[in-house]
Amino acid sequence: MAQSVGKQQPKPHLREEWVGRVYTFLCILFLLLTIFSMVYFVASKGLSTFIINKVNLAGFLTGLKWSPDSEPPLFGALPFLIGSFSTSILAAVIAAPLGFCAAVFMTQIMPKFGRKIMQPVIELLAGIPSVVYGFVGLSVIVPLFRDIFPGQGIGIAAGAVVLSIMILPTITTIATDALASLPAGLKEGSYALGATRWQTIYRIVLPTTMPALLTGIVLGIARAFGEALAVQMVIGNSPHIPRSLFESTSTLTSAITLSMGNTVMGSIQNNALWSLALLLMIMTFVFVFIVRMLERRSKL
Amino acid sequence: MKKTLMLIIALVLTFTLAACGGKNNAGSGANGTTNGTNAGNGGGSADAGLSGSILATGSTALQPLVDQASKRFMEQNSGVTIQVQGGGSGTGLAQVSQGQANIGNSDVFAEEKLEADQAKGLVDHQVAVVGIATVVNPEVNVDNLTKQQLIDIFSGKIANWKEVGGNDQNITIVNRPASSGTRATFEKYALGEKVADVKGSIQEDSSGTVKKLVGETPGAIGYLGFAYLDDKVKVLKYEGVEASEETVANGTYPVWAYEHMYTKGEPDAATKAFLDYMLSDEVQNGDVVDMGYIPVSKMQVKRDVEGNISK
């Protein structure tokens, strides 16, 4: 009896089930479509430098000279690669200790004040437009470095300092979440054995959450790697490998934004910029891959 | 098993859709523009008043001038909508030659950027002249540089101000990127040759940043459009000639360039009216002067794409 009634009326939970299913499927389809068309666009543009314009791939990756307007045009992207890596890794080196300390403070030492005030303030940093960071870097950090160190002030060091502030929210937030999700039993066990608070943090909390902390660092580096505007304003943009941290150099992103609008779509100069973009995208894939590896190693 | 199958189907679907999507977009984009122009023509013939929509895109240096003039033009001709976009000279020239924009704004001659066959169909409308001055940090005590000295500085042969009569101070070059129209003009008319980027030189793509860096960095040298000159930077003479509106107009100061507005073939009625308006006294003696450009009408000399000067 109950069964026949159920069959005659449309079952609301089944309808809900289907609405949900179709909705999620459409969203995923749209997402995949966007991602694949982006990848396809950048790849087809970037590869045409090598396929249509016959630029040597090995020369592109290891060449030291970038002068797209000379005769013959030279496309050596190594200075940009070195610039990008050194700037973002140096930024992570500066930001990681700060981020970890902030996370430890917010979860272990003063959870109430930290969670309520510190975390929103640090997350606020993520909402500031990058042009503001760039301008602050150009007006404060560059003159400061120019006075203290030999050189022009602009360069990898200035870029790294600006980027370190920009990636601080990423590293701090991920570290805080990781530390907060640590089972209370671990810490209590440590205290029960007579360890002090610092011993517990240093010997138990940090080692256990290390993979998650590393994930934060890698995501921070990925963010720094892709940042264009702020870096472009303080790095100097000369396509050379610098002799010091305070000499003008370029990153992949700054080279792209500097010339993209002034080159004609389809020309060899423009295609070479898309090749840089492709390189940037491949590097981001590598970073994502590293994060996945770290997550798999996580003990939590 | 079922999941893998679903995933494969999803992927295949995505790829086919992505492929279609790409083509459709390109198609609809082109259609949109042609429709726009057609509508403009149709409207124009129906009544005497002008109507249609104009898309002007390209040079960011020229953008503020065109933008301001277009607002006034739209007030006077309510049937016309003009959209002014940036993107750079290269983008503007490419879009107008492909028919995606009605007007392509450019700092350089189309022949210098595009392939010969692409540039052939474009009609040049020169709306203003921009003068470019060599600027240095205010503490540099040099007032004049010759062409050869400039070449030696920008190619890195001279690296200290004392070699050209200044103090013992290292020279910092603040350059524009190789693709920039301002740099092309400076290299062509001030240096007479293309120079490679010197190690340690700075490159910035906005005039504001160039000015800030030249003004603050000791021993810095760069070049700026006349519109950006003020007491924060020191303007140098070129071969003994002062950089000013008069010296550009009478042809004694050679470092200047036209601001171009290109159309593909002859423009339609609305676009032509707007270009005429750009050359009218109202704009030439008003907005053009206000924004630091030199009116085309004031020029006593003319220059063609090869750089030949005629009176």
Interface residues (C-beta under 8 A of the other chain):
Chain A: I28 L29 L32 L33 F36 S37 Y40 F41 S67 P68 D69 S70 L138 V142 P143 R146 Q152 G153 I154 Q232 M233 G236 N237 S238 P239 H240 P242 R243 E247 S248 S250 T257 L258 S259 M260 G261 N262 T263 V264 M265 G266 S267 Q269 N270
Chain B: A10 L11 L13 T14 F15 L17 A18 G21 G22 T60 G86 G87 G88 S89 G90 T91 L93 A94 K113 L114 T172 N175 P177 A178 S179 S180 G181 K194 A196 D197 V198 K199 G200 S201 I202 Q203 E204 D205 T209 K212 L213 E216 T217
